[in-house]
Amino acid sequence: MSSGTGAASAPAPDPHDSPTAPDAPASARPARRASMFSSLKVRNYRLFFMGQVVSNIGTWMQRIAQDWLVLSLTGSSAAVGITTALQFLPMLLFGLYGGVLVDRLRKRPTLLVTQTAMALTAIALAVLTLTGQVQVWHVYVAAFAVGLATVVDNPARQSFVSELVGPGQLQNAVSLNSANFQSARLVGPAVAGLLITGVGTGYAFLFNGLSFIAPLTGLLLMRSRELHIVERAPRGKGQLRAGVRYVTGRPELIWPIVLVGFVGTFAFNFPVYLSAFADDVFHAGAGAYSMFNTLMAVGSVAGALLAARRGTARLRLLIVAAMAFGALEILAATTPTLWMFALLMVPLGLFGMTVNVTTNTSIQMSTDPAMRGRVMALYMMVFLGGSPVGAPIVGWITDTYGARVGLAAGGAVAVLAAAVIGLILARVGNLRLSVGWHRGHPRVRFVPREQQEALAPAA
């Protein structure tokens, strides 16, 4: 899909099936398996990526420090839950409106404003904490303020990537962004733990506030002439409804979002599942919980890097990855020992990240640039909002029937949702299931009905 004006809204063609014209610009050609880090050759994206490295570490530090501070002030896990809910609530309430704004505004100035707002919020919380004046309602307000900024910042960052690298490098850039965030997940909590233990939570907030200097500097140093210009949506009535109609009228958009909704709501609630396994099943405490999260982050980084190397985002890969993810959860629920369970966290992280990256990329590549902000806002609403909505449900199942039943149920929902949506997409695409042999091995795949019918007499 062209990143210019009037891009088609049909699904992005598979680069293996639709060759690019030889005279097309390099950035518009489909990314093959040439380089895992090919998008880093683009100067503007390199500046963006380096800024996010620092900022993501700060974000993870603030997450840990924020929860610890609330727990220290109140002694209540419920208060920690309220803080998390306040941070996600603006996205659930106003996410689509944020997408409308993003489609109207230029992405780089918008990000300068949202990133500055989040930096000032973190610094204000640091000052209150370091001076001993902080109260729990201050943390609540800060969490809600960050959530409000995220309503615009998240879809702006997601859609800005295509302006940085163009459609040919989009999957690679999205995958590297995911690897960046997951790598910070390995570093940020560890650094936060050292700061909290050594000098207090206030310095973790201060580090996060100052960490925004890196992405802000990167945005200011970018060359505007090297951005892939995207037509902005004009101001007008009914743009929110138009965005919803746009998504619901396109199977290649609505069904991946529905799938992520089911997987995110029921299968991605790992704080509930992993804490229950560490405490109630294996009786191993916080150390095991930390190890589970670390191993899952390792798998997530590997999954993001593999996605960066693929260069394409096929919906069939999304369906297979979601089914494998759910099946691994069911398998993990039956493991008898802690170490077997821990080892399964790596492939779980890998397939979970494959689902995330493939969905993100396929949606962006199938969306008209003028609609991308609204579409990505809806996607992020479903993706980020699923876990808080599903947490009480899976928490009740886990408390009532045990951690093993809870995890297996989440995995079963993912498998069933992937199977049903896979069949729907196959029907929409006029595909049929083909079972046969290839080089001495059984092969199951979807093929066009016409192709199968043409081969049927020969069989």
Salt bridges, closest charged atoms under 4 A:
ASP14 OD2 - ARG314 NE 2.86
ASP103 OD2 - ARG374 NE 2.59
ASP153 OD2 - ARG157 NE 2.69
GLU163 OE2 - LYS107 NZ 3.54
GLU226 OE2 - ARG223 NH1 3.02
